[in-house]
């Protein structure tokens, strides 16, 4: 969490979904903006601890009571086989 001008910004960093986000929202929220890592989230069995899926990103957005959210990731790679 950090302040940008007068906005309260939540940056989840690289993370999988966890109930801790509900606690963050309850104790620290609401947030003006949340940066949520939707990256190489497939296959779930392998990536679920590292990146959230789009559905989990929505849960985080709601859990932390964010007014707005943006999906972030830098240098995402796909671990799925290519269909060629």
Sine and cosine of phi, psi and omega as CSV:
sin_phi,cos_phi,sin_psi,cos_psi,sin_omega,cos_omega
0.00,0.00,0.68,-0.74,0.09,-1.00
-0.47,-0.88,0.22,-0.98,0.01,-1.00
-0.96,-0.26,0.68,-0.73,0.06,-1.00
-0.79,-0.62,0.96,-0.29,-0.20,-0.98
0.84,0.54,-0.88,-0.47,0.01,-1.00
-0.97,-0.24,0.08,1.00,-0.04,-1.00
-1.00,0.03,0.60,-0.80,0.11,-0.99
-0.99,-0.12,0.87,-0.50,-0.10,-1.00
-0.91,-0.42,0.73,-0.69,0.06,-1.00
-0.94,-0.34,0.82,-0.57,0.04,-1.00
-0.90,-0.44,0.95,-0.33,-0.07,-1.00
-0.95,0.31,-0.31,0.95,-0.07,-1.00
0.92,0.40,-0.24,-0.97,0.08,-1.00
-0.98,0.18,0.89,-0.47,-0.07,-1.00
-0.37,-0.93,0.44,-0.90,0.22,-0.98
-1.00,-0.05,0.15,-0.99,0.01,-1.00
-0.95,0.32,0.60,-0.80,0.04,-1.00
-0.49,-0.87,0.50,-0.87,0.07,-1.00
-0.88,0.47,-0.21,0.98,0.03,-1.00
-0.85,0.52,-0.45,0.89,0.00,-1.00
-0.91,0.42,-0.57,0.82,0.08,-1.00
-0.89,0.45,-0.68,0.73,0.01,-1.00
-0.90,0.44,-0.67,0.75,0.05,-1.00
-0.86,0.51,-0.71,0.71,0.01,-1.00
-0.89,0.46,-0.65,0.76,-0.01,-1.00
-0.93,0.37,-0.67,0.74,-0.09,-1.00
-1.00,0.03,-0.56,0.83,-0.13,-0.99
-0.90,-0.44,-0.31,0.95,-0.09,-1.00
-0.98,0.18,0.02,-1.00,0.00,1.00
-0.98,0.19,0.38,-0.93,0.02,-1.00
-0.97,-0.24,0.50,-0.87,0.07,-1.00
-0.98,0.22,-0.66,0.75,-0.02,-1.00
-0.62,-0.78,0.63,-0.77,0.12,-0.99
-0.84,-0.55,0.70,-0.71,0.10,-1.00
-0.97,-0.22,0.92,-0.40,-0.14,-0.99
-0.89,-0.45,0.79,-0.62,-0.08,-1.00
-0.99,0.17,0.99,-0.14,0.14,-0.99
-0.97,-0.24,0.99,-0.15,-0.08,-1.00
-0.87,-0.50,-0.71,-0.70,0.03,-1.00
-0.97,0.24,0.99,0.16,-0.14,-0.99
-1.00,-0.04,-0.03,1.00,0.05,-1.00
-0.91,-0.42,0.56,-0.83,-0.07,1.00
-0.96,0.29,0.64,-0.76,-0.10,-0.99
-0.86,0.51,-0.62,0.79,-0.05,-1.00
-0.86,0.51,-0.47,0.89,-0.05,-1.00
-0.99,-0.12,-0.62,0.79,-0.16,-0.99
-0.98,-0.21,-0.06,1.00,-0.12,-0.99
-0.89,0.46,-0.37,0.93,0.03,-1.00
-1.00,0.02,-0.15,0.99,-0.11,-0.99
-0.94,-0.34,-0.63,0.78,-0.03,-1.00
-0.65,-0.76,0.48,-0.88,0.03,-1.00
-1.00,-0.05,0.46,-0.89,0.11,-0.99
-0.99,0.17,0.20,-0.98,0.06,-1.00
-0.84,0.54,-0.61,0.79,0.02,-1.00
-0.91,0.41,-0.66,0.75,0.03,-1.00
-0.93,0.36,-0.54,0.84,0.06,-1.00
-0.88,0.47,-0.65,0.76,0.06,-1.00
-0.89,0.45,-0.66,0.76,0.04,-1.00
-0.88,0.48,-0.67,0.74,0.03,-1.00
-0.89,0.46,-0.72,0.69,0.02,-1.00
-0.80,0.60,-0.73,0.69,0.00,-1.00
-0.95,0.32,-0.67,0.74,-0.03,-1.00
-0.87,0.49,-0.67,0.74,-0.05,-1.00
-1.00,0.03,0.02,1.00,0.03,-1.00
0.83,0.55,0.77,0.64,-0.02,-1.00
-1.00,0.08,0.67,-0.74,0.04,-1.00
-0.95,0.32,-0.64,0.77,0.04,-1.00
-0.63,-0.78,0.46,-0.89,0.06,-1.00
-0.67,-0.74,0.45,-0.89,0.05,-1.00
-0.73,-0.69,0.67,-0.74,0.07,-1.00
-0.98,0.18,0.73,-0.68,0.01,-1.00
-0.76,-0.65,0.51,-0.86,0.23,-0.97
-0.03,-1.00,0.60,-0.80,0.02,-1.00
-0.88,-0.48,0.79,-0.62,0.05,-1.00
0.93,0.36,0.60,0.80,0.00,-1.00
-0.91,0.41,0.60,-0.80,0.04,-1.00
-0.81,-0.59,0.51,-0.86,0.07,-1.00
-1.00,-0.04,0.72,-0.70,0.07,-1.00
-0.97,-0.26,0.21,0.98,0.04,-1.00
-1.00,0.03,0.54,-0.84,0.07,-1.00
-0.91,0.42,0.60,-0.80,-0.01,-1.00
-0.99,0.17,0.64,-0.77,0.07,-1.00
-1.00,-0.08,0.98,-0.19,0.00,-1.00
-0.85,-0.53,0.00,0.00,0.00,0.00
